[in-house]
Amino acid sequence: MIDSDPSAQTRATPNDALFLRFVALATLLAAGLVWVSTRVFDGQIWVLPFGVFCTIAVFAGQGLRWWYPRETLGACNLVTLTRSVLVAGAAGLILEPQLLETAGWWVLGVVLTAFALDGVDGWLARKWRMASAFGAQFDMEVDALFGAILSLIALSSGRVGYEVLVLGFARYAFLVAALVWPWMRAPLRGSMTRKTICVIQIAALVAIISPVVPSAAMLSISLAASALLLWSFGRDILWLARAGQ
């Protein structure tokens, strides 16, 4: 959840005041998430959403404490944190995918809200001049986790096959590969094509788990979006390889 080069962003002293406020807010959100989860999911499934959110909060809190350059959280990061609650809540569907059939429209409302808020946090950061490396990384990691959770929901529901995991875990595979090949750690150039494909990636996953799209179309959507995402990663890897020579 922190910038890829945290050493360049490290504060001289930790921002403990902001960190404590964040902990208080995250605790309230976690309590609310548990309350809702115990009423939506059966048995102990609530533990999964709770664990996912706590993991996000731990990394985000440390990022705020050590690498965030401002004294206030800002509306942009509040939106990202709110989105992380929705993403964590959706994780329960991995273990209880039958809710896609019995409460499909409610599920669609939650995931569409999380999807729509993805454009709000960046807009607020630019509008209020609160943009930061931490905020951008926080947003990107929640996006990546959202994709991973949606792909696991799609797989556990039986609507598509294992190819859907490409949509959820291609970025994590890229990060693992970068541990082996250092040239893959170089910064990528900005690309509107890459951003567009990321939107298509999440939109495809939302479509697969929605009650609107016909079952016959789900596999085609999964395969087409996976192929497009692999092309995007392949293009970036080729560019990094050439830049590293």
Secondary structure, DSSP 4 states (H G I P E B T S, - for coil): ---S-GGGT--SS--HHHHHHHHHHHHHHHHHHHHHHHHHS-TTTTHHHHHHHHHHHHHHHHHHHHH--SSS-HHHHHHHHHHHHHHHHHGGGGT-TTHHHHSHHHHHHHHHHHHHHHHHHHHHHHHTT---HHHHHHHHHHHHHHHHHHHHHHHHTTSS-GGGHHHHHHHHHHHHHHHH-GGGGSPPPP-HHHHHHHHHHHHHHHHHHSSSS-HHHHHHHHHHHHHHHHHHHHHHHHHHHHHT-
